[in-house]
């Protein structure tokens, strides 16, 4: 099932304009998040080539068509590794650090456990 959506607005938005849910249109659909990221990155690179760095003619984001179970991994240099499940809700944009996903107890961030961080 292709549930990962690359969406775009189809036009540039200024700093004072709002890009609510109605502003986004599906550009392409993908079976995996990595495929959606690859397509989004390619479109952004092409836009930057055409418009110049720091300029834009469109906006892009990745979303999902249905609630999607996800897993967030924690991995410390000491070898400690844990994971956490959460749900990416339909229509929400992709976010590396979702608000709905609090840090696991015993971790300072995804890459450092509290035991290793205590020495700094």
C-alpha positions in Angstrom: 0.0 0.0 0.0 1.4 3.4 -1.0 0.7 5.5 2.1 3.6 7.9 2.1 2.7 11.1 0.3 5.0 13.8 -1.1 2.9 16.9 -1.1 3.4 20.4 -2.5 1.6 23.8 -2.5 2.2 24.4 -6.2 3.3 28.0 -5.5 5.5 30.0 -3.2 4.0 31.3 0.0 5.3 34.4 1.7 6.3 34.6 5.4 3.0 36.1 6.4 0.8 33.5 4.6 -0.6 30.4 6.2 -0.1 27.0 4.7 -3.0 25.1 6.3 -4.1 21.6 5.3 -6.0 22.9 2.3 -2.9 24.4 0.8 -1.2 21.0 0.3 -1.8 18.7 -2.8 -0.4 15.2 -3.3 2.5 15.2 -5.8 3.4 11.5 -5.6 2.7 8.4 -3.4 5.3 5.9 -2.2 5.3 2.5 -0.4 8.2 3.6 1.9 9.3 6.7 3.8 12.8 6.5 2.3 11.3 6.5 -1.3 9.2 9.6 -0.4 12.2 11.3 1.1 14.3 10.6 -2.0 11.5 12.0 -4.3 11.1 15.1 -2.1 14.8 15.7 -1.9 15.0 15.4 -5.7 12.2 17.9 -6.3 13.7 20.4 -3.8 17.2 20.0 -5.5 15.6 20.7 -8.9 13.7 23.7 -7.6 17.0 25.1 -6.1 18.7 24.5 -9.4 16.1 26.4 -11.2 15.4 29.2 -8.6 18.8 29.5 -6.9 19.8 28.7 -3.4 17.5 30.4 -0.8 14.8 31.0 -3.4 11.7 28.9 -4.0 8.8 28.4 -6.3 7.0 25.7 -4.3 6.9 24.1 -0.9 7.2 20.3 -0.2 6.5 18.0 2.7 5.9 14.4 3.4 2.7 13.1 5.0 0.8 9.8 5.3 -2.6 8.9 4.0 -3.6 6.8 7.0 -2.4 6.5 10.6 0.9 4.7 10.5 2.7 2.9 13.3 6.3 4.1 13.6 9.3 3.2 15.7 11.8 5.7 17.1 15.3 4.2 17.9 17.6 5.2 20.7 21.2 4.2 20.4 24.1 5.3 22.7 27.8 5.1 22.0 28.0 2.7 25.1 25.9 0.2 23.1 22.6 0.7 25.0 19.8 0.5 22.5 16.0 0.8 23.0 13.0 1.7 20.8 9.7 3.5 21.2 6.5 3.1 19.2 4.2 5.9 18.2 1.6 6.7 15.6 2.1 9.1 12.7 -1.4 10.4 12.2 -2.9 10.9 8.7 -2.4 14.3 7.3 0.4 15.3 9.7 3.7 16.4 8.1 6.8 14.3 8.6 8.8 15.2 11.7 12.0 13.6 12.9 11.1 14.4 16.5 7.3 14.1 16.8 5.7 16.0 19.7 3.7 12.9 20.6 6.9 11.0 21.3 8.4 12.0 24.7 11.9 10.8 25.5 12.2 7.5 27.1 13.2 7.5 30.8 17.0 7.2 31.2 17.8 9.0 27.9 19.1 12.6 27.4 18.3 12.4 23.7 18.1 9.7 21.0 21.9 9.3 20.9 22.9 9.6 24.5 21.8 7.6 27.6 21.7 9.4 31.0 24.5 7.3 32.3 26.9 8.4 29.6 25.7 12.0 29.7 26.3 12.2 33.4 30.1 12.4 32.9 29.9 15.7 30.9 
